[in-house]
Amino acid sequence: MNNRISSLFGIKFPIIQAGMIWCSGWKLTSAVSNAGGLGLLGAGSMEPIILEEHIRKCKNATSKPFGVNVPLIYSRVDEQFDIIIREGIKIVFTSAGNPTTWTTVLKQHGITVVHVIANVKSALKCEQSGVDAIVAEGFEAGGHNGKEETTTMTLIPLIRQTTNLPLIAAGGIATGRSMLAAIALGADGVQVGSRFVASEESSAHPAFKQKILEAGDGGTFLSMKKVVPVRLIRNSFFHQVHKLEDSGASPEDLKELLGRGRAKLGMFEGDTEDGELEIGQAAALIASILPAGEILNEMIAEFEHARKELGEYRIS
């Protein structure tokens, strides 16, 4: 499957595993890369020394390309980038921040830079900053959504008519059919998060994975738009958040409730009531925990089957 995304990263399939906090360690990253996609380490939940450890373990586990996702809103990103450069990482996805801040520095070290956006204004800023590709993430996604609440089906055509940069669709993509739909809308590849959280190699706690299987239709809701918009599974913490939001809480009130370590408590440590459980709407489509390589192969097989079906489809 040769296209601009496959060529840009030197991978077999244009499927990117999202760099999700507390879920995307070296085991998942290397498994996706070994299967022909692009695995990403989720640096947002890693202290610099932990990131360095995961990079080195990932190097030992795969000879294929892999990258690191760095949310720019987190502290100590300068230390993380120092490690990324020193370790010779060649692919970096940046998110939750201004792409102009680090793109030039990273590219000076021969690093391919991709930035995650959710609106046209940010896509234009990406183009001006010199990134190599864009991830356009729709409202269906789990983490760091755009406040505009633009769905993937609307966002991808909007971004495609705005820029000719290689375009990766994200948000609500968990199957081969949704991958085909994204490409039909103008994307060159897809980024998959929620489906890989529910994989054997994901570092998510088993209790969190089980909650994903149980989420069902309407089981997630976009929350905390006054702070950082994320989609949450409905639990005790979720209801506390929405009680505050309905009462007109300030960003400071929400930050106080969020506190420190709430996402770790839920997704990594398995407290499914008082922890923050971030996941996308695609959770409703997930019915099993599988090896990451099997997930990727199933997506490709379904993509090819659906593509052949469409080849036979007639509207008149």
Residue pairs with C-beta under 8 A, 6 or more apart in sequence:
1 12
1 13
1 14
1 300
3 14
3 188
3 189
4 166
4 188
4 189
5 11
5 14
5 16
5 133
5 166
5 168
5 188
5 189
6 12
6 13
6 14
6 189
8 112
8 132
8 133
8 166
9 38
9 65
9 67
9 91
9 112
10 65
11 33
11 36
11 37
11 38
11 64
11 65
12 36
12 37
13 36
13 37
13 296
13 300
14 168
14 188
14 189
14 190
15 32
15 36
15 37
15 38
15 179
15 189
15 190
15 191
15 192
15 296
15 299
15 300
16 37
16 38
16 40
16 93
16 135
16 168
16 189
16 190
16 191
16 192
17 24
17 28
17 29
17 32
17 37
17 38
17 39
17 40
17 191
17 192
17 193
17 196
17 292
18 24
18 40
18 42
18 69
18 170
18 191
18 192
18 193
18 196
19 40
19 41
19 42
19 43
19 44
19 67
19 68
19 69
19 70
19 93
19 95
20 42
20 69
20 142
20 143
20 193
20 196
20 197
20 278
21 42
21 44
21 45
21 71
21 143
21 263
21 267
21 278
22 42
22 45
22 203
22 204
22 263
22 264
22 267
22 268
23 42
23 196
23 197
23 202
23 203
23 204
23 267
24 39
24 40
24 41
24 42
24 69
24 196
24 202
24 203
25 41
25 42
25 54
25 203
26 41
26 54
26 55
26 57
26 58
26 61
27 61
27 201
27 202
27 203
28 39
28 196
28 199
28 201
28 202
28 203
28 292
29 39
29 40
29 41
29 54
29 58
29 62
29 66
30 39
30 57
30 58
30 61
30 62
30 66
31 39
31 199
31 201
31 291
31 292
31 293
32 38
32 39
32 66
32 196
32 292
32 293
32 296
33 39
33 58
33 62
33 64
33 65
33 66
34 61
34 62
34 64
34 293
35 292
35 293
35 296
35 297
36 64
36 296
37 296
38 65
38 66
38 67
38 91
39 58
39 62
39 66
39 67
40 66
40 67
40 68
40 69
40 91
40 93
41 51
41 54
41 55
41 58
41 66
41 67
41 68
41 69
42 69
43 51
43 68
43 69
43 70
43 71
43 74
43 80
44 69
44 70
44 71
44 74
45 263
45 264
45 268
46 54
46 80
47 76
48 76
48 79
48 80
48 82
48 83
51 68
51 80
51 83
51 84
52 83
52 87
55 68
55 83
55 84
55 87
55 89
56 87
58 66
59 87
65 90
65 91
66 91
67 89
67 90
67 91
67 92
67 93
67 112
68 80
68 84
68 89
68 91
68 92
68 93
69 92
69 93
69 94
69 95
70 77
70 80
70 81
70 84
70 92
70 93
70 94
70 95
70 102
71 77
71 94
71 95
71 96
71 97
71 144
72 94
72 95
72 96
72 97
72 98
72 101
72 102
73 96
73 97
73 228
74 96
77 102
81 102
81 105
81 106
84 92
84 106
84 111
85 106
85 109
85 111
89 111
90 110
90 111
90 112
91 111
91 112
91 114
92 106
92 111
92 112
92 113
92 114
93 113
93 114
93 115
93 116
93 135
94 102
94 103
94 113
94 114
94 115
94 116
95 115
95 116
95 135
95 144
96 116
96 144
96 228
98 125
99 113
99 115
99 122
99 125
99 126
99 129
99 131
100 125
100 128
100 129
102 113
103 113
103 115
103 129
103 130
103 131
104 129
104 130
106 113
107 113
107 130
107 132
112 132
112 133
113 130
113 131
113 132
114 131
114 132
114 133
114 134
114 135
114 168
115 122
115 126
115 129
115 131
115 134
115 135
116 134
116 135
116 137
116 144
116 170
117 123
117 125
117 126
117 134
117 135
117 136
117 137
117 146
117 159
118 136
118 137
118 138
118 145
118 146
118 147
118 148
118 150
118 155
119 146
119 148
119 150
119 155
120 158
120 159
120 162
123 134
123 136
123 159
123 162
123 163
123 165
124 162
124 163
126 134
126 163
126 165
127 163
127 165
131 165
132 165
132 166
133 165
133 166
133 167
133 168
133 188
134 159
134 163
134 165
134 166
134 167
134 168
135 168
135 169
135 170
135 191
136 152
136 155
136 156
136 159
136 167
136 168
136 169
136 170
136 187
137 144
137 145
137 146
137 152
137 155
137 170
137 171
137 191
138 150
138 151
138 152
138 153
138 154
138 155
138 156
138 169
138 170
138 171
138 172
139 145
139 146
139 148
139 149
139 150
139 151
139 152
139 155
139 171
139 222
140 151
140 152
140 171
140 172
140 231
140 280
140 281
140 282
141 152
141 170
141 171
141 172
141 193
141 231
141 280
141 281
142 193
142 194
142 220
142 230
142 231
142 278
142 279
142 280
143 193
143 230
143 231
143 278
144 228
144 229
144 230
145 171
145 222
145 229
145 230
145 231
146 229
147 225
147 229
149 222
150 158
151 171
151 172
152 169
152 170
152 171
152 172
152 173
152 182
152 185
153 181
153 185
155 171
156 167
156 169
156 182
156 185
156 186
156 187
157 185
157 186
159 167
159 186
160 167
160 185
160 186
160 187
161 186
166 188
166 189
167 186
167 187
167 188
167 189
168 187
168 188
168 189
168 190
168 191
169 182
169 183
169 185
169 187
169 189
169 190
169 191
170 190
170 191
170 192
170 193
171 280
172 178
172 280
172 281
172 282
173 179
173 182
173 190
173 191
173 192
173 195
173 282
174 192
174 194
174 195
174 280
174 282
174 285
174 286
175 195
175 285
175 299
175 302
176 298
176 299
176 300
176 301
176 302
176 303
176 304
176 305
176 306
177 302
177 303
177 306
178 190
178 282
179 190
179 299
179 303
180 303
180 306
180 307
180 310
182 190
183 189
183 190
192 299
193 280
193 282
194 212
194 279
194 280
194 282
194 283
194 286
195 282
195 285
195 286
195 295
195 299
196 202
196 292
196 295
197 204
197 208
197 209
197 212
197 279
198 204
198 209
198 212
198 213
198 283
198 286
198 288
198 289
198 290
199 289
199 290
199 291
199 292
199 295
200 289
200 290
200 291
200 292
201 291
201 292
202 209
202 292
203 268
204 267
204 268
205 267
205 268
205 269
205 270
206 270
207 270
207 271
207 272
208 266
208 267
208 268
208 270
208 272
208 275
208 277
209 289
211 233
211 235
211 272
211 277
212 233
212 279
212 283
212 286
213 286
213 287
213 288
213 289
215 233
215 279
215 283
215 284
215 286
216 283
216 284
217 284
218 284
219 233
219 234
219 283
219 284
220 231
220 232
220 233
220 234
220 279
220 280
220 281
220 283
220 284
221 231
221 232
221 234
221 238
221 242
222 229
222 230
222 231
223 229
223 230
223 231
223 232
223 238
223 241
223 242
223 245
224 230
224 232
224 241
224 245
224 254
224 258
226 245
226 249
226 250
226 251
226 254
227 251
227 254
227 255
227 258
230 276
230 278
231 278
231 279
231 280
231 281
232 238
232 241
232 276
232 277
232 278
232 279
233 277
233 279
233 283
235 266
235 272
235 273
235 274
235 275
235 277
236 273
236 274
237 262
237 266
237 273
237 274
237 275
237 276
237 277
238 277
240 257
241 254
241 257
244 253
244 254
244 257
245 254
258 276
262 275
262 276
263 275
263 276
263 278
264 275
265 271
265 274
265 275
265 276
266 272
266 274
266 275
266 276
266 277
267 275
267 276
267 277
267 278
269 275
290 298
